[in-house]
Amino acid sequence: MPVLLECVTVSGLRMMEKDTRIGETVPGRVALVTGAAKRLGRAVALRLAEEGADVVIHYRTSRVEAESAVGEIEKLGRRAAAIAADLGSVAEIKRLFDETAKQFGRLDILVNSAANFLPASTISTTEEIWDASLDTNLRAPFFCAQAAAPLLRRSKGVIINFADAGGLLGWPGYIPHSVSKAGVVMLTKVLAKALAPEVRVNAIAPGTITMAGDPPEWERDFIKLASLQRSGRPADIAEAVLYLVNAKFVTGQVLGVDGGRTL
């Protein structure tokens, strides 16, 4: 990739001010993406690296996939590290961010993308499903934000949470999931107030995003309901993340990326 060298002249001396790659929007920043070994988290992590960021790939058990993502990022000329942590443990979350600070010295971007998607109706919801949904989808993003806040305040960074259309519409077949994602919407608003003005906090609410291996009926059903008559792609979400990373006058907002599903 070509390099653009911007120069200024001071007292007759030609001085290099920046060394940035053309087209990069987040050069030199450090991002941590939870659940980044697979699926949307991986797509977001790779796109941030393409845009110039060094990236921490968080994973829980998918070590092989996480190390593969690190390899892809390093091929782009960026630094990367795969760090395992169980986000159900606050101590593990703290260790994740301590290790990030140790290896990279800073943190500019936190993307809370790790989530589960557990079907459960009024009849089939169990205590275990309820706790698993709320712990992974809501509790963990809060404690990640809490642990990241000191680093992000220093860098005037940004947090991007993942809600989804279920948190806005409510899905009777996914009750704990819908409740957890509705909680992410409110979490985003209160964190935006609590961490301002140093840290911006926003959320993305995806509709159905077509991924390899997903049941085909998910896409078919979604297409019937979405105004744009198609499902989304991982690139659509990665683009939304980049927008929120660079939207300096936007905080506390939830960006629907759903093809018009929630209209």
N, C-alpha and C positions, 0 to 999 in steps of 0.2 A: 504494500500500500504506500502511495507517495506521501512524502512528509512536507508539510508547509512550515517554513521558518519565518516567524514574524520578527521584524527588527525595528529598533528605534535608534535615533541618533541623539546622543546627549553630549554637549560640549565637544562636538566634532568627533566623538567616538561612536562606532557602530556596535550596539550591544544587542545580544540575543535576549528577547523577553520570553518567548514561548517556543516550545517544540511540540506541536500537536499534529495529529494525523487528520487529513482531510476527511470530513464526514462524521467524525466521532463527536458524540454529544456529551459524553461523561468521562473524558480522558483523565486518568489519574485518580479517579474516585474508587473507593472500596465498597463493594456491595455484599451483603449476606442474604442469601435466598434460602428459606427453609423449605424442606421437601424438594430439593433441587436435583435429586438423582434421576427423577423420572417426570414424565408428562409435562404439565404446564410449568412447574417450577424449573425444570431443566431448560425448557424453551426460553423462559425469561432470563435465566442465568446466562445462557449462551448469547442471547441478544445483547445483554448488558456488556458482555465481554467484547462483542463485535463493535460496540460503541465506545470502547476504550476503558472500561472498568476492570479492575482486579476483582475476583469473585471468590467468596467462601461458599462452597457447596455443602449445605447441611443435609445429613441423611440420618436415618435411624438404623435400618438393617441392610439397605441396598448398597453395600460397599462397592461391589463390582461396577455398578452403574454410576456411582458417584465418582469413582476413580476414572472411569471413561469420560465423564463430563469434564473433569480436571484436565485430562489429556487433550480434549478438543479445545478448551480455552487456552491452554499453553501453546497450541499450534497457532493461535491467533496473535501470539506475542504478549499475552497478558499473564499475570500471576494468578494462581488459583490454589485452593486447598480444600480437601474434603475432610469435614469434621463430623464425627458421629455424636449424636446426643438424643436422649429420650426426652422429648418435650413435655412428657407427663411429670417430669421431675424438675422442680425449680432449681435444685442444685446443679443438675445437668445443664439447664439453660444458662445459668451463670457461668459455668465452665466453658460453654460454647462461646460466649462473648469475651471471656477472659482470654481464651486461646486465639480468638480473632484479633484482639488488641495486641497480643504477644507477637503474632506472626506478621501482622500488617501495620500495626502502629496507629490505626485509625479506623473509623467506620463512617461512611457517608449515606448509605442506602440500606434500609432493612425492608425486605419483601417477605411478608408473612403469608406464604402460599401453602404450607403444609396443611392438609385437611383430610378428613374421611367423608364418605358419602354413604350413610347406612340407611337402608329402607326400614321404616318403622311407622306403623299406623297407630291409631288409638288402641287397637286390640293387641298388636304385636310388639309395641314398645316395652322393653324390659328395663330394669334399673341399669343393667350393664350397657345397653345400647344408649340410653340417655346419658350416662356418665361419659362414655367413650366419645359421643358427639360433642358434648359441651367441653370436655377436657381438651380435646385436640383442636377443635374449631374456634373456641373462644378463650378458654383459660390460657392456653399456650401463647397465643398472640399477645395477650396482655403482659405476661411475664417476660416474653421476649422484648417487648417494648420497654418494660421497666429496666431490664438489664442493659438494653442498648442505649437508653436515654443519655447517660453521661457522655458516651462517645459521640452520639449524634449532636448533642448540644455544642460540643467543641467544634464540630465541622459544619454546623448549621445544616444538618442533614434532613433526611426525609424517611418516613415510614409509609409503606403501601400495604394495606391489608387486603385479603381476599374475602369478600362477601360473595353472594351470588343471587340469582333471580329468586331462588327459594326463600331467601331472607327478606325479600320485598313482597312477594306474592303469597307465600305460604303454600306448602305442598302437603296435603293430607296423608300421602303415602310416605312422607319423610318428615315427620313432626319434629323429632329432636334436632335433626339437621337444620330445618327451617328456623327453629328457635335459636340455634347457635349462630346462624348467619345473620339473623336479625340483631342478635347481640353484637356482632362484629360492626354493624352499621352504627350502633350507639357507642360502642367502644371507640370507633374512629372519631366521632364527634367530641367525646369527652377528652380523649388524648390530644386532639388538635387544640383544645382550649388549655389543657394542663401543660403542654410542652411548648406552646407559643411564647415568644416569637421565634425562638431559636430553631425549633423543629416543626416541620410541616407534616401533617398526618392525613392521608386520604385513603380511599378504598376503591376497589374495582368490583363490580357485580356482574360477572359473566353470565350469559345464557348458556345454552348447550354448545360446548366446544368439541368438535369431532376429533377424536384421538384414535390411534390404531388400537384395535381390540375392543372398542366400546360396542355394546349391543346396538345393532342397526335400528331397532325400534326407537331408541332415544332420539336419533336424528330425524326419523320420519315423523314422530309426534311433534317435535319442536318446529319443524318446517311448517306444519299446519298452523302454528300459533304465532310465529314470528312475522312481523310486517315485511321484512326483507326476503322471506321465503328461502332461507338457508340457515344452516348452522354456522358457528364461528370456527376459526382456525387458531392454532396456538400463536401465529404471527399477529392476529388481531389483539390478543391479550398483551403480548410483548410490546406492541406499539402503544397501547394504553399505559403500560407501566412507564415507558420512556416519556410519554407526555407528562405524567404526574411527577416524575423525577425532576423535570425541567420547568414545570409550571410554578414559577416563583410567587405568584399571587393567588394560589389556590390551596386552601387547607380546610379540613373538616368535611370534604365532599365525597359523595359516592358516585362513581362514574359507571353507568350501566353500559355494558358491552354485550348486547343481547339481541341485536337485529330487530329491535322494536318489540320484543316479547312482553315487556312490562308496560307498554303504552295502554 
